[in-house]
Amino acid sequence: MLLRNDLLQYTHPAPRTVRILWIAPGQSHAYVFDVAASSAEVELVQLSVLHADIRAGHASVLAADPHLVVVSQELLPPKHLQLRARAWEIIEGLVAQEPQIYEARLRGPLIAQATARHGVSHPTIYRYLRRYWQRGQTPNALLPDYGNSGGRGKVRQSSAGVKRGRPRKNGTDAGPGLNADEDIRRVFRVATARYAAANARFSRLGAYQQMLAEFFVERRIDADSGRVLFTQPAPVREVPSFGQFNYWLDHDDDRPPEVARRAPTVAAVARQATAPAPALAALPPGRPGAGFYLDALRAEVQLVSRADRNQAIGRPVIYMATDVFSRMVCGIYIGMGEAQWTQAMLALAHCGADKQRYSQQYGRRIEAEQWPCRHLPETLFAHPSLMRGWNGDTLLNNFNLRSVAAESGPDDWRAVLEKRFRLLPPSQHGAPSRTDGVLDLEQFTRIVIDCVLYFNNRQQLARAGVTPRQLWDWGSEHRGGGLKIFPEHLIRCSLLPVAQATVTSAGIALFDSLYTCARAINERWFERARLRGEWSVKLAYDPANLETVYLLDGTAPLQFHACHLTDASMAHQHLSAAEIARLPRTQKALHATALRSTTQGLHSFIN
């Protein structure tokens, strides 16, 4: 639901940010204002058009208003108070006349009356109106130079060619420095998380130096080959200072736990241990597990292959399954390529997984209560774009789970993740980013896990005043639940995508890899394939990790035989389908040579 004073950030057809100044009582239309405009022109827009832009991913509602002026009265000089009072006296009567003040043909006579009444010029009134609409429609918007008039703790907006903060101490030869805008702060957060995941002890200086070496170099990705290309940097580069990195590291509340500045006080620990009772009047209807909402977004970052870090494999798609009642993120999956139902099902499968074991795989140790969901819901709501190729028979027949298309659902988690990566609709691939060509699939997944843990356990929900996990726990205790528990391996194996594989004399071939399993060895499949010819079998697989696949048994439903890589394919260990497909030709040639050697040895043994 859109509200008066909301900020909409557009990425298409052109980047801009507009503020909703006024919404008609019948919710038919609204007046919006471009906050970067140099004039005081207001646009009339149908409210349905704004909602359509948000659903299409062309616009998003900003969670925080960076233009809003909030200052302490005690910090304002008397002169500033006088100027604000004078400006407010001039336009107070004008902005109260809604919607007439927003219509150009009526605004002119109103301003003419105000100029005669207050003895000021037309440009002065238009300047006041523009600042009032840009900066949050409050009297404080009229403060002179409000970015320098106090507001301790508020983030000042950066402007092209203007350096925020004090001048550098090492003289003018080093240049004025680099503004730490939101894109640079995203790099800070990603670099911090990457260093914390790779090192047992966190060092601020070490994280800063690694960030400069990895993210602030001249690098591009070739569109045809996907190769990460490095070019010779210019003699003078603007890079953020260590002081800037330190400042924003302390400023961010959702930094990794390894980067905590100080131990929490006893009182803080006690507050976290005791879950406050949610405000009952603010609770949504329903209960935990009555419905999960499944959505997907693409992150604007190019990942690299773990087998060859100079090879890009594309931009990841993040699938999120969220409990409609508590907003808790219950399952995630990081896929590659186009968004599709088969990969979305793996996010649902993750809802029933052991989150402790899953997080441990990526180096993050957690307690069971930090991510308590190991359940399937009563109903699965999914974005229509994910339901192309949908087949609900598996969910309905195996788990009595209905699937329903829904245009929108809870996405409170999005703001936390957007502080690290720009998020796009799955159909868009975005523009080049400074974070391109550094992270691999495993490192990216670790960052997403940390974001989910922060959101579930520490992000306060405005409507209830508690975190998603606290609301989940409260709802499970007081309202029962629509939660259903099934064996984890059955959920996962039944929801994995299935592909045709070939039984050959060298192994079970799938996606340029060879597998073997106990059943194949006991029944001498590979000898039979050599003597009688090859045949097809069905394998269930996880595109994000092809180290283990599962052989489907047609004679015994829900029986899955784990298949592991043969020695000839051990180079593909831990790799995803996207990484194997992007392996350099030299590595594929070595794999083919190893395969021929293994096959010849097997033939000699049989003969």
C-alpha positions as CSV (number, residue, x, y, z in Angstrom):
1,M,0.0,0.0,0.0
2,L,1.4,3.3,-1.0
3,L,1.2,6.3,1.4
4,R,1.7,10.0,1.2
5,N,5.4,11.0,1.4
6,D,6.6,7.6,0.2
7,L,9.7,7.7,-2.0
8,L,9.7,5.5,-5.2
9,Q,13.1,4.8,-6.7
10,Y,12.9,4.1,-10.4
11,T,15.4,2.1,-12.4
12,H,13.4,2.0,-15.7
13,P,13.0,3.7,-18.1
14,A,15.4,6.1,-16.5
15,P,16.9,6.3,-12.9
16,R,15.1,8.8,-10.7
17,T,13.4,9.1,-7.3
18,V,10.0,10.6,-6.9
19,R,8.0,11.5,-3.7
20,I,4.3,11.0,-3.4
21,L,3.0,14.4,-2.3
22,W,-0.7,13.6,-2.1
23,I,-3.1,10.7,-2.8
24,A,-6.7,11.3,-3.8
25,P,-9.2,10.1,-1.1
26,G,-10.6,7.5,-3.6
27,Q,-7.1,6.1,-4.3
28,S,-7.6,6.9,-7.9
29,H,-4.6,9.2,-8.6
30,A,-1.7,10.9,-6.9
31,Y,0.7,13.8,-7.4
32,V,4.4,13.0,-7.4
33,F,7.5,15.1,-7.5
34,D,11.0,14.3,-8.7
35,V,13.3,15.0,-5.8
36,A,16.2,15.8,-8.1
37,A,14.2,18.3,-10.2
38,S,15.4,21.9,-10.5
39,S,11.9,23.2,-11.0
40,A,8.7,23.0,-8.9
41,E,6.7,21.0,-11.5
42,V,4.5,18.3,-10.1
43,E,3.2,15.2,-12.0
44,L,-0.3,13.7,-11.9
45,V,-0.1,9.9,-12.0
46,Q,-2.7,7.2,-11.7
47,L,-2.2,5.2,-8.6
48,S,-2.7,2.0,-10.5
49,V,0.3,3.0,-12.7
50,L,2.6,3.3,-9.6
51,H,1.5,-0.1,-8.4
52,A,2.1,-1.6,-11.8
53,D,5.6,-0.1,-11.9
54,I,6.4,-1.7,-8.5
55,R,5.1,-5.1,-9.5
56,A,7.1,-4.9,-12.8
57,G,10.2,-4.2,-10.8
58,H,10.7,-0.8,-12.5
59,A,10.3,1.0,-9.1
60,S,10.7,0.2,-5.4
61,V,9.6,1.9,-2.2
62,L,12.6,3.2,-0.3
63,A,12.6,1.9,3.3
64,A,14.3,5.0,4.6
65,D,13.9,8.6,3.5
66,P,17.4,10.0,2.9
67,H,16.0,13.5,2.2
68,L,14.0,13.9,5.4
69,V,15.3,16.6,7.7
70,V,15.3,15.6,11.3
71,V,17.4,17.8,13.6
72,S,17.6,18.7,17.3
73,Q,16.1,22.1,18.0
74,E,18.9,22.8,20.6
75,L,21.5,22.5,17.8
76,L,20.0,25.1,15.5
77,P,21.4,28.6,15.5
78,P,18.7,31.3,16.2
79,K,19.3,32.7,12.7
80,H,18.4,29.4,11.1
81,L,15.2,29.3,13.2
82,Q,14.2,32.7,12.0
83,L,14.8,31.8,8.4
84,R,12.8,28.7,8.7
85,A,9.9,30.5,10.4
86,R,9.9,33.2,7.7
87,A,9.9,30.6,4.9
88,W,7.2,28.6,6.6
89,E,5.0,31.7,7.1
90,I,5.1,32.3,3.3
91,I,4.2,28.8,2.0
92,E,2.1,27.4,4.9
93,G,-1.1,28.7,3.4
94,L,-0.1,27.5,-0.1
95,V,0.8,23.9,0.8
96,A,-2.5,23.6,2.8
97,Q,-4.5,24.1,-0.4
98,E,-4.5,20.6,-1.7
99,P,-4.7,19.5,-4.5
100,Q,-5.0,23.0,-6.0
101,I,-1.3,23.8,-5.3
102,Y,-0.2,20.8,-7.4
103,E,-2.1,21.9,-10.5
104,A,-0.1,24.3,-12.7
105,R,-3.1,26.3,-13.9
106,L,-4.2,27.0,-10.3
107,R,-0.8,27.3,-8.7
108,G,0.1,30.5,-10.6
109,P,-2.7,32.6,-9.1
110,L,-2.1,31.2,-5.6
111,I,1.6,32.2,-5.8
112,A,0.8,35.6,-7.2
113,Q,-1.4,36.3,-4.1
114,A,1.4,35.1,-1.8
115,T,4.0,37.4,-3.4
116,A,1.7,40.4,-2.9
117,R,0.9,39.4,0.6
118,H,4.5,38.7,1.8
119,G,6.5,41.0,-0.5
120,V,8.7,38.3,-1.9
121,S,9.5,37.3,-5.5
122,H,8.0,34.4,-7.5
123,P,11.4,32.5,-7.7
124,T,11.7,32.7,-3.9
125,I,8.3,31.0,-3.3
126,Y,9.1,28.4,-6.0
127,R,12.4,27.7,-4.3
128,Y,10.7,27.2,-0.9
129,L,8.1,24.9,-2.5
130,R,10.7,22.8,-4.2
131,R,12.7,22.4,-1.0
132,Y,9.5,21.6,0.9
133,W,8.6,18.8,-1.5
134,Q,12.1,17.5,-1.9
135,R,12.9,17.2,1.8
136,G,9.8,15.5,3.3
137,Q,7.1,18.1,3.5
138,T,7.9,19.4,6.9
139,P,8.9,22.9,8.1
140,N,12.4,21.6,8.8
141,A,12.8,21.2,5.0
142,L,13.0,25.0,4.8
143,L,16.1,25.1,7.0
144,P,19.1,26.8,5.3
145,D,22.0,24.4,4.4
146,Y,20.3,21.7,6.5
147,G,23.1,19.3,5.8
148,N,25.5,21.5,7.8
149,S,23.0,22.5,10.6
150,G,23.2,19.6,12.9
151,G,21.4,16.3,12.7
152,R,24.0,14.2,14.5
153,G,24.0,10.6,13.2
154,K,22.1,11.5,10.0
155,V,23.6,10.5,6.6
156,R,24.3,13.4,4.3
157,Q,23.6,12.9,0.6
158,S,26.6,13.1,-1.7
159,S,26.7,15.4,-4.7
160,A,28.8,15.1,-7.8
161,G,32.0,17.0,-7.5
162,V,31.5,17.9,-3.8
163,K,33.4,15.9,-1.2
164,R,31.6,15.3,2.1
165,G,33.4,15.4,5.5
166,R,36.6,17.0,6.5
167,P,39.5,17.5,4.1
168,R,42.2,14.8,4.0
169,K,45.1,15.3,6.4
170,N,47.8,14.3,3.9
171,G,47.5,17.4,1.8
172,T,46.0,18.3,-1.6
173,D,48.3,16.1,-3.6
174,A,46.2,13.0,-2.8
175,G,43.1,14.6,-4.2
176,P,39.9,15.5,-2.4
177,G,38.9,11.9,-1.9
178,L,36.0,9.7,-2.8
179,N,32.4,10.2,-1.5
180,A,31.2,7.0,0.2
181,D,27.8,6.9,-1.5
182,E,25.4,3.9,-1.2
183,D,27.2,1.9,-3.9
184,I,30.6,2.4,-2.2
185,R,29.0,1.4,1.1
186,R,27.7,-1.8,-0.5
187,V,31.2,-2.6,-1.4
188,F,32.3,-2.0,2.2
189,R,29.6,-4.4,3.5
190,V,30.4,-7.1,0.9
191,A,34.2,-6.8,1.4
192,T,33.7,-7.0,5.2
193,A,31.6,-10.1,5.0
194,R,34.0,-11.7,2.5
195,Y,37.0,-11.1,4.8
196,A,35.2,-12.2,7.9
197,A,34.2,-15.5,6.2
198,A,37.7,-16.3,5.1
199,N,39.7,-15.4,8.2
200,A,39.6,-16.8,11.7
201,R,40.3,-13.4,13.2
202,F,38.9,-10.2,11.8
203,S,41.3,-7.3,11.1
204,R,39.9,-4.0,10.0
205,L,43.1,-3.0,8.3
206,G,43.3,-6.5,6.6
207,A,39.7,-6.2,5.4
208,Y,40.4,-2.7,4.0
209,Q,43.6,-3.7,2.2
210,Q,41.9,-6.8,0.7
211,M,39.0,-4.7,-0.4
212,L,41.3,-2.3,-2.3
213,A,43.0,-5.2,-3.9
214,E,39.8,-6.9,-5.0
215,F,37.2,-4.3,-5.6
216,F,39.1,-1.1,-6.5
217,V,41.0,-2.3,-9.5
218,E,40.3,-1.7,-13.2
219,R,38.4,-4.9,-14.2
220,R,35.7,-5.8,-16.7
221,I,34.0,-9.0,-17.9
222,D,34.1,-9.9,-21.6
223,A,30.5,-10.2,-22.8
224,D,31.3,-13.1,-25.2
225,S,33.6,-15.3,-23.3
226,G,32.7,-14.3,-19.7
227,R,36.4,-13.9,-18.9
228,V,37.4,-11.4,-16.1
229,L,39.8,-9.0,-17.8
230,F,42.1,-6.7,-15.8
231,T,43.5,-3.5,-17.3
232,Q,46.4,-1.3,-16.2
233,P,45.0,1.2,-13.7
234,A,45.4,4.9,-14.2
235,P,48.3,6.6,-12.3
236,V,45.9,8.4,-9.9
237,R,42.8,6.5,-8.6
238,E,40.3,7.8,-6.1
239,V,39.8,5.2,-3.5
240,P,38.0,5.4,-0.1
241,S,40.2,6.0,2.9
242,F,40.7,3.7,5.8
243,G,38.9,6.3,8.0
244,Q,35.8,6.1,5.7
245,F,35.9,2.3,5.8
246,N,36.1,2.4,9.6
247,Y,33.4,5.0,10.0
248,W,30.8,3.1,7.9
249,L,31.8,-0.2,9.5
250,D,30.8,1.2,12.9
251,H,27.8,2.9,11.4
252,D,26.2,-0.3,10.1
253,D,24.2,-2.3,12.6
254,D,24.0,-5.5,10.5
255,R,27.7,-6.2,10.1
256,P,28.8,-9.8,10.6
257,P,29.1,-10.9,14.2
258,E,32.9,-11.3,13.9
259,V,33.0,-7.5,13.5
260,A,31.3,-6.5,16.7
261,R,33.0,-3.5,18.3
262,R,32.3,-4.4,21.9
263,A,30.8,-7.2,24.0
264,P,27.1,-6.6,24.7
265,T,26.1,-5.5,28.2
266,V,24.4,-7.8,30.6
267,A,21.2,-5.8,30.2
268,A,21.4,-6.1,26.4
269,V,21.8,-9.9,26.6
270,A,18.9,-10.1,29.0
271,R,16.7,-8.1,26.6
272,Q,17.6,-10.4,23.7
273,A,17.0,-13.5,25.8
274,T,13.5,-12.4,26.7
275,A,11.1,-12.1,23.8
276,P,8.7,-9.2,24.3
277,A,5.0,-10.0,23.8
278,P,4.0,-8.6,20.4
279,A,1.3,-5.9,20.2
280,L,-1.8,-8.0,19.8
281,A,-3.7,-5.2,17.9
282,A,-0.9,-5.0,15.3
283,L,-0.8,-8.8,14.6
284,P,-1.8,-10.0,11.2
285,P,-4.5,-12.7,11.0
286,G,-3.4,-16.3,10.6
287,R,-0.7,-18.4,12.2
288,P,2.9,-19.6,11.4
289,G,2.9,-22.0,8.5
290,A,-0.5,-21.3,7.2
291,G,1.2,-19.9,4.1
292,F,4.7,-19.4,2.7
293,Y,5.3,-16.9,-0.1
294,L,7.9,-17.8,-2.7
295,D,9.6,-15.1,-4.6
296,A,12.8,-14.6,-6.7
297,L,15.1,-11.7,-7.4
298,R,18.3,-11.3,-9.3
299,A,21.4,-9.8,-7.6
300,E,23.3,-7.3,-9.6
301,V,26.7,-9.0,-9.2
302,Q,28.6,-11.3,-11.5
303,L,29.9,-14.4,-9.7
304,V,33.1,-16.3,-10.7
305,S,33.7,-20.0,-11.0
306,R,35.4,-21.8,-8.1
307,A,37.4,-23.8,-10.6
308,D,38.7,-20.7,-12.4
309,R,38.3,-17.4,-10.7
310,N,38.9,-15.5,-13.9
311,Q,35.8,-17.0,-15.4
312,A,32.4,-15.3,-14.7
313,I,29.4,-17.6,-14.5
314,G,26.6,-15.0,-14.5
315,R,24.3,-13.2,-12.0
316,P,22.7,-15.3,-9.3
317,V,18.9,-15.6,-8.7
318,I,17.9,-15.5,-5.0
319,Y,14.8,-17.6,-4.1
320,M,13.2,-16.8,-0.8
321,A,10.4,-18.6,1.0
322,T,8.8,-16.3,3.6
323,D,6.2,-17.1,6.3
324,V,3.2,-14.9,5.6
325,F,2.3,-14.5,9.3
326,S,5.7,-13.8,10.9
327,R,7.7,-12.6,7.9
328,M,10.4,-15.0,8.9
329,V,12.6,-16.3,6.0
330,C,12.1,-20.1,6.2
331,G,14.0,-21.2,3.1
332,I,16.5,-19.9,0.6
333,Y,18.2,-21.1,-2.6
334,I,20.8,-19.5,-4.8
335,G,20.4,-20.5,-8.5
336,M,22.0,-19.5,-11.7
337,G,20.5,-18.8,-15.1
338,E,16.8,-17.9,-15.6
339,A,14.3,-18.1,-12.8
340,Q,12.4,-21.3,-13.0
341,W,10.0,-23.4,-11.0
342,T,12.4,-26.3,-10.5
343,Q,14.9,-24.2,-8.8
344,A,12.3,-22.4,-6.8
345,M,11.2,-25.8,-5.4
346,L,14.7,-26.1,-3.9
347,A,14.0,-23.0,-1.7
348,L,10.8,-24.8,-0.5
349,A,12.9,-27.9,0.1
350,H,15.2,-25.8,2.2
351,C,12.3,-24.9,4.4
352,G,12.3,-28.4,5.7
353,A,16.1,-28.7,6.1
354,D,18.3,-28.6,9.2
355,K,19.4,-25.0,9.2
356,Q,22.3,-25.7,11.6
357,R,23.9,-28.2,9.3
358,Y,23.2,-26.1,6.2
359,S,24.8,-23.0,7.8
360,Q,27.8,-25.0,9.0
361,Q,28.4,-26.0,5.3
362,Y,29.1,-22.3,4.6
363,G,31.2,-21.7,7.8
364,R,28.5,-20.1,9.9
365,R,27.8,-21.8,13.3
366,I,24.3,-21.1,14.6
367,E,22.1,-22.4,17.4
368,A,18.9,-24.3,16.4
369,E,16.7,-21.5,17.8
370,Q,18.3,-18.9,15.5
371,W,16.6,-20.4,12.5
372,P,13.9,-22.7,13.8
373,C,11.9,-23.5,10.7
374,R,12.1,-27.1,9.6
375,H,8.6,-27.3,8.2
376,L,6.4,-27.1,5.1
377,P,3.3,-24.8,5.0
378,E,-0.3,-25.6,4.4
379,T,-0.4,-23.4,1.3
380,L,2.4,-22.2,-1.0
381,F,1.9,-18.8,-2.6
382,A,4.3,-18.1,-5.5
383,H,4.9,-15.2,-7.8
384,P,3.3,-16.0,-11.2
385,S,6.6,-15.6,-13.0
386,L,7.9,-18.6,-11.1
387,M,5.0,-20.8,-12.0
388,R,5.8,-21.2,-15.7
389,G,6.3,-24.9,-16.2
390,W,4.6,-25.5,-12.9
391,N,3.4,-29.0,-11.9
392,G,1.8,-29.1,-8.5
393,D,1.2,-32.8,-8.5
394,T,4.3,-33.6,-6.5
395,L,3.5,-31.0,-3.8
396,L,-0.1,-32.0,-3.6
397,N,0.3,-35.8,-3.7
398,N,3.5,-36.1,-1.5
399,F,2.8,-33.3,1.0
400,N,-0.8,-32.3,0.6
401,L,0.5,-28.8,-0.2
402,R,-1.6,-26.5,-2.5
403,S,0.2,-24.0,-4.8
404,V,-1.4,-20.6,-5.5
405,A,-0.2,-17.8,-7.7
406,A,0.1,-14.5,-5.9
407,E,1.4,-11.2,-7.4
408,S,2.8,-9.9,-4.2
409,G,3.8,-11.1,-0.7
410,P,6.0,-10.3,2.3
411,D,9.4,-9.0,1.3
412,D,10.6,-7.3,4.4
413,W,13.9,-9.1,4.1
414,R,14.6,-7.2,0.9
415,A,15.9,-4.0,2.5
416,V,18.6,-6.0,4.4
417,L,19.9,-7.7,1.3
418,E,19.7,-4.5,-0.8
419,K,22.3,-2.9,1.5
420,R,24.8,-5.3,-0.1
421,F,23.6,-5.9,-3.6
422,R,21.2,-4.1,-5.9
423,L,18.2,-6.4,-6.5
424,L,16.5,-6.7,-9.9
425,P,13.5,-8.7,-11.3
426,P,14.7,-12.1,-12.5
427,S,14.2,-11.1,-16.1
428,Q,16.7,-8.3,-15.9
429,H,20.5,-8.7,-15.8
430,G,21.5,-5.2,-14.7
431,A,24.6,-3.2,-15.4
432,P,28.3,-3.7,-14.6
433,S,29.1,-3.4,-10.9
434,R,32.2,-2.8,-8.8
435,T,31.5,-6.1,-7.1
436,D,31.5,-8.1,-10.4
437,G,34.2,-10.8,-10.8
438,V,35.2,-11.3,-7.1
439,L,32.7,-13.5,-5.3
440,D,32.0,-17.1,-6.1
441,L,28.7,-19.0,-5.5
442,E,29.7,-20.2,-2.0
443,Q,30.8,-16.8,-0.8
444,F,27.7,-15.2,-2.1
445,T,25.5,-17.8,-0.4
446,R,27.3,-17.1,2.9
447,I,26.5,-13.4,2.7
448,V,22.9,-14.2,2.0
449,I,22.8,-16.5,5.0
450,D,24.2,-13.8,7.2
451,C,21.5,-11.3,5.9
452,V,18.8,-13.8,6.6
453,L,20.0,-14.5,10.2
454,Y,20.2,-10.8,10.9
455,F,16.7,-10.2,9.5
456,N,15.1,-13.2,11.3
457,N,16.7,-12.5,14.7
458,R,17.4,-8.7,14.9
459,Q,15.2,-6.8,12.5
460,Q,12.2,-5.2,14.3
461,L,8.9,-5.5,12.5
462,A,7.3,-2.0,12.8
463,R,3.7,-3.4,13.0
464,A,4.4,-5.7,16.0
465,G,7.6,-4.3,17.6
466,V,9.3,-7.7,17.6
467,T,11.6,-9.7,15.3
468,P,10.3,-12.2,12.8
469,R,11.7,-15.1,14.9
470,Q,10.0,-13.8,18.1
471,L,6.7,-13.5,16.2
472,W,7.1,-17.0,14.8
473,D,7.8,-18.4,18.3
474,W,4.9,-16.5,19.8
475,G,2.5,-17.6,17.1
476,S,3.6,-21.3,17.3
477,E,2.9,-21.3,21.0
478,H,-0.3,-19.3,21.1
479,R,-2.0,-20.0,17.8
480,G,-0.9,-23.5,17.0
481,G,0.3,-23.7,13.5
482,G,-0.2,-25.1,10.0
483,L,3.3,-26.5,10.2
484,K,4.0,-29.9,8.7
485,I,7.2,-31.9,9.2
486,F,8.5,-34.5,6.8
487,P,11.8,-36.3,6.6
488,E,14.3,-33.9,5.2
489,H,15.8,-36.3,2.6
490,L,12.4,-37.1,1.2
491,I,11.5,-33.5,0.8
492,R,14.7,-32.7,-0.9
493,C,15.0,-35.6,-3.2
494,S,11.3,-35.4,-4.3
495,L,11.7,-31.7,-5.2
496,L,15.0,-31.9,-7.0
497,P,14.9,-31.4,-10.8
498,V,15.3,-34.7,-12.7
499,A,17.4,-35.2,-15.9
500,Q,18.1,-38.1,-18.2
501,A,21.5,-39.7,-17.6
502,T,23.3,-42.4,-19.6
503,V,24.9,-45.5,-18.1
504,T,28.2,-46.0,-19.9
505,S,31.1,-48.4,-19.4
506,A,32.9,-45.6,-17.5
507,G,30.1,-44.5,-15.2
508,I,26.7,-42.8,-15.2
509,A,27.2,-39.7,-17.4
510,L,25.4,-36.5,-16.5
511,F,26.5,-32.9,-17.5
512,D,30.0,-33.9,-18.5
513,S,30.5,-35.7,-15.1
514,L,30.6,-39.4,-14.3
515,Y,29.0,-41.0,-11.3
516,T,28.9,-44.4,-9.6
517,C,26.7,-45.8,-6.8
518,A,26.4,-49.0,-4.7
519,R,23.5,-50.3,-6.8
520,A,25.4,-49.9,-10.1
521,I,28.4,-51.7,-8.7
522,N,26.4,-54.5,-7.2
523,E,24.4,-55.1,-10.4
524,R,27.6,-54.7,-12.6
525,W,26.0,-51.9,-14.7
526,F,29.2,-50.6,-16.2
527,E,30.3,-54.1,-17.5
528,R,26.8,-54.6,-18.9
529,A,27.0,-51.2,-20.7
530,R,30.2,-52.2,-22.3
531,L,28.9,-55.6,-23.5
532,R,25.3,-54.8,-24.3
533,G,25.3,-51.1,-24.9
534,E,24.3,-47.9,-23.0
535,W,20.9,-47.1,-21.6
536,S,19.2,-44.2,-19.9
537,V,18.3,-43.7,-16.2
538,K,16.8,-40.7,-14.3
539,L,18.9,-38.7,-11.8
540,A,17.7,-36.1,-9.4
541,Y,20.3,-33.3,-9.0
542,D,20.9,-30.0,-7.3
543,P,22.2,-27.5,-10.0
544,A,24.2,-25.6,-7.3
545,N,26.2,-28.7,-6.3
546,L,26.7,-31.7,-8.6
547,E,29.0,-33.6,-6.3
548,T,26.1,-36.0,-5.3
549,V,23.1,-36.9,-7.4
550,Y,20.3,-39.3,-6.7
551,L,19.2,-42.3,-8.9
552,L,15.5,-42.8,-9.0
553,D,14.2,-46.3,-8.5
554,G,11.2,-46.9,-10.7
555,T,10.3,-50.1,-8.8
556,A,10.4,-48.5,-5.4
557,P,8.9,-45.0,-5.3
558,L,10.6,-42.5,-3.0
559,Q,13.7,-44.7,-3.0
560,F,16.8,-42.6,-3.9
561,H,20.3,-44.1,-4.4
562,A,23.1,-41.6,-3.8
563,C,25.6,-41.4,-6.7
564,H,29.0,-39.9,-6.2
565,L,31.6,-38.6,-8.6
566,T,34.1,-41.2,-10.0
567,D,37.8,-40.6,-9.8
568,A,37.8,-39.4,-13.4
569,S,35.4,-36.6,-12.5
570,M,36.8,-35.5,-9.1
571,A,37.8,-32.2,-10.7
572,H,34.1,-31.3,-10.6
573,Q,33.8,-31.8,-6.9
574,H,31.7,-29.1,-5.2
575,L,31.0,-27.4,-8.5
576,S,27.7,-26.2,-9.8
577,A,26.2,-26.9,-13.3
578,A,27.0,-23.4,-14.3
579,E,30.6,-23.7,-13.2
580,I,31.1,-27.1,-15.0
581,A,29.6,-25.6,-18.2
582,R,32.1,-22.7,-18.0
583,L,35.2,-24.9,-17.4
584,P,38.1,-23.8,-19.7
585,R,38.8,-26.1,-22.6
586,T,42.1,-27.1,-21.1
587,Q,40.4,-28.5,-18.1
588,K,37.8,-30.3,-20.1
589,A,40.6,-31.8,-22.2
590,L,42.3,-33.1,-19.1
591,H,39.0,-34.5,-17.9
592,A,38.6,-36.3,-21.2
593,T,42.1,-37.7,-21.0
594,A,41.4,-39.0,-17.5
595,L,38.1,-40.5,-18.7
596,R,39.8,-42.4,-21.6
597,S,42.5,-43.7,-19.2
598,T,39.9,-44.9,-16.7
599,T,37.8,-46.5,-19.5
600,Q,40.9,-48.3,-21.0
601,G,41.8,-49.6,-17.5
602,L,38.3,-50.9,-16.9
603,H,38.3,-52.6,-20.3
604,S,41.7,-54.3,-19.6
605,F,40.4,-55.5,-16.3
606,I,37.2,-57.0,-17.8
607,N,39.1,-58.6,-20.7
